[in-house]
């Protein structure tokens, strides 16, 4: 068997032997292939590195700049591409040719042509010319050959630099960023008295140096981070060391302020107070140096690889023995909307609370989190909880945010838009217990104060889970931002619900929803086939409710103007026109026509007039004893026209038939409403 046949057979074997084929993460899958490549090239097996990727060039370059290549120098890299050729070509791989870790003397690519694996491209250098050996092993294959002198010839590249932080405690013990003072004075100072002394003393005159600040970011990134928190580093100034005091504390620097500053994301981000970076540490650090001191742009494909949706929640900030404080995401707080508030809309059922939210506050579901409180609803449902999450055959425990934390996260990262947390039926759950420590955040400042805008929480809380989820920093104090409002709704007629205590209520703007038919879209729609309009019906029944002393909190028992929807009032003639009483069409029409009675009469019977039924409803009709809701609904539904209201006591019936406005016979088309 020829070497070319062995090469093809072994890659096909890898595809079938290992779960996931070439993408399998096993470090053993290429062991036999390394031996074959060694025979083809006469290169020692220990000097060969093999990796596989899709047909995109960026995916392959990611593989060549990760893992083992960052720990040693390999003479040859073989990249396996599951395509007939590499998209984007191999020219850009010349940056990987050179000395030091993360670099190679030559790179070859394996491609799949006519179902056969072969070598399709060779990039070699003066140090390792291997094209002839590859061509000899694959005599019947067209191989693209490129040659480079390597990257070491560029004498203008910065191959080593110091990255230093500038934050620490001032003389008053307050955290402070000293970067402006250092740049203006041409110095840098190690703020520690017992750390980094030897490191600072090792800094040489002529060394390159950069001021950096580290933070985390989750929104508005220049690549898809799949909602992961990303470590980032802002480069504020670069310079050259001009002097070292030798005390481990002070150096002199010729600084150049970067305006605008540069921002580096993900892999390579440095958290230590002082960190020496060498191009020999790998491709990422080499790119970081070129980005910082040159005109190179960051290759975001490395970030996309790190923050794919299969990875855990990671930041990409290098761990540090000692570190300067990691800052929060860079957000322009001057642009944040202000005026966030807590509003409690209360009124009778159907007074238009939900409609008011949509019309007067927000109808953009992307800026709303909507939930309903109920007796079993808890703090963990509202804020979030630690839950087991299966991952690769194991169970991990992760904080899963609730609606409060989700909307807080959205509002914080999008300061220019208002956001809303809508809590329907807020008094149906134990609100103080559900809010828990969030209760403290409901106090808001009434005017801009201490860098916070009107509507921001006045008193912050400590909650590591929320802080890590929203800010990427578990130590940051949590506040409701000024662009997040909380809107609650409450029916005043509800019985057997939780009471909102005064301490809770005083933190809300209480807004009574007037029970009004002004601009009502179907006020004059008749009740089914009667001449009585919905508005007329409501006003007569509500007057009767208010008149009766026996109705506790009678004002709260009134029918709301939007207690029913337009469809509840519609009369479907098919019920009288279809002769087959067992047909689906007849049954459907009958059910639709019963909606009004089964909703409105049920409420009046069971709630509003529960203790006054004999004085409101007739006790018998057509020989039937009207002693149950079932009989009441049947009497109403079986009648036609205004005879339906004969279920009411005579004075109420007459008032209904005389009520204004009368039903508009033209008002039969469905209109938009609540």
Secondary structure, 3 states (H helix, E strand, C coil): CCHHHHHHHHHHHHHHHCCCHHHCCCCCCCHHHHHHHHHHHCCCHHHEEEEEECCEHHHHHHHHCCHHHHCCCEEEEEEEECCCCCECCCHHHHHHECCCCCCEEEEEEEEEECCEEEEEEEEEECCCCCHHHHHHHCCCCCCEEEEECCCCCCCCCCCEEEEECCEEECCCCCEEECHHHHHHHCEEECCCCCCCHHHHHCCCCCCEEEEEEEEEECCCCCCCCCCCCEEEEEEEEEEEEEEECCCCCEEEEEEEEEEEEEEEECCCECCECEEEEEHHHCHHHHHHHHHHHCCCCCCCHHHHHHCCCCCCCCCCECCCCCECCCECCCCCHHHCCCCCCEEEEEECCCCCHHHHHHHHHCCCHHHEEEEECCCCCCHHHHHEEEEEEEECCEEEEEEEECHHHHHHHHHHHCCCCCEEEEEECHHHCCHHHHHHHHHHHHCECCCCECCECCCCECCCECCHHHHHHHHCCCCCCECCCCCEEEEEEEECCCCCCCCCCHHHHCCCEEEECCCCCCCCCCCCCECCCCCEEHHHHHHHHHHHHHHCCCCCCHHHHCCCCCCCCHHHHCCCCHHHHCCCCCCHHHHHHHHHHCHHHHHHHHHHHHHHCCCCHHHHECCEECCEECCCHHHHHHHHHHCCHHHHHHHECHHHHHHHHHCCCECCCCCCCCCCCC
